[in-house]
Amino acid sequence: MRKLIVFALALVCFSACQKSIEDRAEQEAREYTEKLCPTPVQNFTRTDSLTFARSTRTFSYYSTVVGAADSPEMIRNVSGQLHSELLKSIQQSTQLKTYKEEGFSFRYIIRSEKNPTQVLDEVTFTPKDYQ
């Protein structure tokens, strides 16, 4: 009987330590934002934050365009190429492997530095896009 109780307690403790994939995603997004954001500007863009929405299982990357690229016309002209590059980066990412296998979505919101309330581009990639 004593062995059964010890086994049951060990099982409860072991299962209590396990995080769900959503818990892990939430924690990783929060830690990324706290430790790395805003990122240095690269190719006229910086990442301001990363969030995770549990209800939709979506990572959202919030970025700002700066300098010469900070123009609605410029972004409109390159949005097709931009979307292709973002999709390619998701498809090739080994860091996102677990989340891709679980069917998570990846959303990118790009704002203007000159006018921070202006969304210049927004795109969401779902499993049907990247698989």
TAZI-V379413 format. One record per residue. N is the residue number from 1. RES is the residue in one small letter. PSI is psi in whole degrees, -180 to 180 (none if undefined). NEAR is the number of other ideal C-beta (glycine too) atoms within 12 Angstrom. Layout:
n=N res=RES psi=PSI near=NEAR
n=N res=RES psi=PSI near=NEAR
This chain:
n=1 res=m psi=-42 near=7
n=2 res=r psi=-41 near=8
n=3 res=k psi=-38 near=9
n=4 res=l psi=-42 near=10
n=5 res=i psi=-44 near=11
n=6 res=v psi=-43 near=12
n=7 res=f psi=-44 near=13
n=8 res=a psi=-43 near=14
n=9 res=l psi=-41 near=14
n=10 res=a psi=-41 near=14
n=11 res=l psi=-44 near=14
n=12 res=v psi=-45 near=13
n=13 res=c psi=-43 near=12
n=14 res=f psi=-45 near=11
n=15 res=s psi=-28 near=12
n=16 res=a psi=-26 near=10
n=17 res=c psi=-13 near=11
n=18 res=q psi=130 near=12
n=19 res=k psi=146 near=13
n=20 res=s psi=162 near=15
n=21 res=i psi=-33 near=20
n=22 res=e psi=-40 near=23
n=23 res=d psi=-44 near=15
n=24 res=r psi=-44 near=21
n=25 res=a psi=-44 near=32
n=26 res=e psi=-45 near=25
n=27 res=q psi=-45 near=19
n=28 res=e psi=-40 near=25
n=29 res=a psi=-44 near=33
n=30 res=r psi=-46 near=19
n=31 res=e psi=-39 near=16
n=32 res=y psi=-48 near=25
n=33 res=t psi=-46 near=23
n=34 res=e psi=-39 near=14
n=35 res=k psi=-34 near=15
n=36 res=l psi=-14 near=18
n=37 res=c psi=147 near=21
n=38 res=p psi=145 near=23
n=39 res=t psi=161 near=21
n=40 res=p psi=150 near=12
n=41 res=v psi=130 near=19
n=42 res=q psi=126 near=15
n=43 res=n psi=45 near=18
n=44 res=f psi=19 near=23
n=45 res=t psi=144 near=34
n=46 res=r psi=148 near=25
n=47 res=t psi=125 near=30
n=48 res=d psi=-35 near=26
n=49 res=s psi=165 near=25
n=50 res=l psi=130 near=32
n=51 res=t psi=165 near=26
n=52 res=f psi=128 near=31
n=53 res=a psi=110 near=19
n=54 res=r psi=-40 near=19
n=55 res=s psi=-32 near=9
n=56 res=t psi=-3 near=18
n=57 res=r psi=50 near=26
n=58 res=t psi=129 near=29
n=59 res=f psi=135 near=38
n=60 res=s psi=122 near=30
n=61 res=y psi=118 near=37
n=62 res=y psi=120 near=29
n=63 res=s psi=161 near=37
n=64 res=t psi=135 near=34
n=65 res=v psi=136 near=36
n=66 res=v psi=165 near=27
n=67 res=g psi=-142 near=17
n=68 res=a psi=-26 near=15
n=69 res=a psi=-7 near=29
n=70 res=d psi=74 near=26
n=71 res=s psi=129 near=22
n=72 res=p psi=-39 near=20
n=73 res=e psi=-44 near=13
n=74 res=m psi=-47 near=23
n=75 res=i psi=-42 near=30
n=76 res=r psi=-41 near=16
n=77 res=n psi=-30 near=14
n=78 res=v psi=6 near=23
n=79 res=s psi=-38 near=22
n=80 res=g psi=-47 near=14
n=81 res=q psi=-41 near=15
n=82 res=l psi=-47 near=27
n=83 res=h psi=-41 near=24
n=84 res=s psi=-42 near=17
n=85 res=e psi=-41 near=19
n=86 res=l psi=-45 near=31
n=87 res=l psi=-43 near=25
n=88 res=k psi=-41 near=15
n=89 res=s psi=-36 near=20
n=90 res=i psi=-48 near=31
n=91 res=q psi=-36 near=19
n=92 res=q psi=-9 near=14
n=93 res=s psi=123 near=19
n=94 res=t psi=-24 near=12
n=95 res=q psi=-27 near=14
n=96 res=l psi=4 near=28
n=97 res=k psi=-52 near=15
n=98 res=t psi=-42 near=16
n=99 res=y psi=-36 near=28
n=100 res=k psi=-42 near=29
n=101 res=e psi=-31 near=13
n=102 res=e psi=-3 near=19
n=103 res=g psi=29 near=22
n=104 res=f psi=160 near=35
n=105 res=s psi=159 near=29
n=106 res=f psi=121 near=37
n=107 res=r psi=140 near=29
n=108 res=y psi=125 near=35
n=109 res=i psi=121 near=30
n=110 res=i psi=122 near=38
n=111 res=r psi=164 near=29
n=112 res=s psi=138 near=26
n=113 res=e psi=-38 near=24
n=114 res=k psi=-39 near=18
n=115 res=n psi=85 near=14
n=116 res=p psi=-20 near=18
n=117 res=t psi=-12 near=11
n=118 res=q psi=119 near=19
n=119 res=v psi=118 near=20
n=120 res=l psi=-29 near=34
n=121 res=d psi=151 near=33
n=122 res=e psi=133 near=22
n=123 res=v psi=144 near=29
n=124 res=t psi=133 near=26
n=125 res=f psi=126 near=32
n=126 res=t psi=173 near=20
n=127 res=p psi=-37 near=20
n=128 res=k psi=-22 near=11
n=129 res=d psi=-43 near=21
n=130 res=y psi=-7 near=27
n=131 res=q psi=none near=16
